[in-house]
């Protein structure tokens, strides 16, 4: 089963993901992977409404998604994975899911958190995120920051190094 990309975006599914990224990737399945979203009936009802009809939507916990991948649940379908946090992404990779590319999109500063920095206009990272992303970059060959596919791709680690967090 080809995994097209794992995209980190704290808003999960919105116009840029539903239209731009899914059209770019030609994915058959949008896997929304986050432990909290699975228990949010409103999100579970709304997310499929935002996605083009040609794309099936799976909403899963991190552990359930890892098990589906290991059991070849998706067969030869192309998968676009979207997660809410850096931790979700690292858990997926550490769980044995092989990825070629991870991209960070829109991540807003968490309420009350002051230990981070914007590495782009739309991407905020905390100290904890930086450590998580550094670990992820050791496993995944391509690790970028890119808002939409037509924007320039930036190497995530270069951006993290440029914007030091004390």
N, C-alpha and C positions, 0 to 999 in steps of 0.2 A: 504494500500500500504506500503510494507516494505521499509524503507530507510536503506540501508546497512551502509552508512557512509557519513559524510560530510568531505571533504578533502580541506584544504587551501593550495594552490600552486600558486605562482604568475606567473608561466609559463602556468598555466591551463593544457592543454593536451600536453603531450610529452611521450616519450617511457616508462618511469616508470609508468605513469598513464595508458596509453593506453594498455599496455601489463600486467605489474605486478599487479597493483591494480585492474583493471577490471577482470582479471582472478581470482584473490584471492576472490573478492566479488561475483562473478557470477551474477552481476547486469545485468538487461535487458535494462536499460536506463542510459545513462550518461547525467546528467543535468548540463550544464555549466551555472552558474548563476552569472552574473555580468552586471551592467548597461551599461558599456562602450563597452563590446564585442558585444552586440546586434547591435550596430551601426557601427561595423567594418566589412565591406564586405569581406575583405581578411581573417580575422579570421573565420568568418562564413562559408567561403568556404573551408578553410583548416582543421578545427577541425574535421569534419566528416571523412576526408580522413585518419586521424591518428588512428581511432578507429576500433576495430574488427567489421566485418560485423554483427555479432550476436547481437551487442549492438546498440540500436537506440540513436541518439543524439538529445537533446533538448537544445537550446540556448535561455536563457530568462533573462529578468531583474529580480531583486530581487522581486519586487511587483508582476509581472506576475507569477513567480514561486510559490510564496506563495498562490496566487489565484488558481493556478492549483492543489496544494496540498489540499486546502480547498474544492475544487470542485471534488475531487477524480478523477482527469484527468488520472492518471496512473493506476487506478484499483489495481490489485494485483501484478503488475510488481515491481521488485526489482530496487531500484534507488540508484545510486552512484552520490552524489552531489559534484561538484567541484566549488570552489570560488577562487577569486584572492586575497581577503583581509580579514583581521579579521573583519572589519566592515560589509562586506557582510554576513559573518557567523552569527554575532550577529543579524543583521536585519532579517535574515531568522528565527532564533529562537524566537526573540521578536515578529515576525509576526504570531506566533502560530504553527510553524512547530515543531513537536516533534522529537527530535533526541536522540539516545542512545550514539552515539560516534561522536566526532569531532577529527580530526587528522590534525596536522600541518606538512606539508612536506617541499618543497623547497620554501624559501622566501628570495630573495636577498635584500640587502640594497637599498632603493630608492635613486635615484640620488640626491646628495646634502644633504641628511639627515645624521646628525651626532649625533642624540640623542638616538641611539640604541646600541644593542649588539648582537653578534651571541650567541644563546643559544645552538646551535650545529654547526657543520661545514657548514651545508646547510640552517640553519634557523636563520634569522635575525629578531629581533623585535625592534620596536621603543617604546618610552614612551607611545604613544597613543595606540599602539597594546597591550601593557601590561595591560592597564586599560580595554580595550575591551575584552581581553582574560580572565581577572579575572571575569568580568561580565558574560561572556559565561560559565565559569566553575561553576558558581552558579546554572546554569540551566541544563547543560548537564552532565549526570552521568559519562561518560568516556571521558576524554580530554587528548589526547596524542600528542607526537611528535614522528614521525616514518617516515623514508625516504621511505622504501618499506616494505611490509608485513612480509618478512623473517627477517628483522632487529629487534633488541630489541625495545620494546615500552617504552617510557619514559613519566612519568607523567608531563604534560605541566606546571602545577603550581609549582611543585618542581624545574623544570629547571628555571622558571622565578624567583623564590625566590633565587636560587643559583647564578644567574647572575644579580645582582642588577643594575638597571639603575638609574643614578643620574639625 
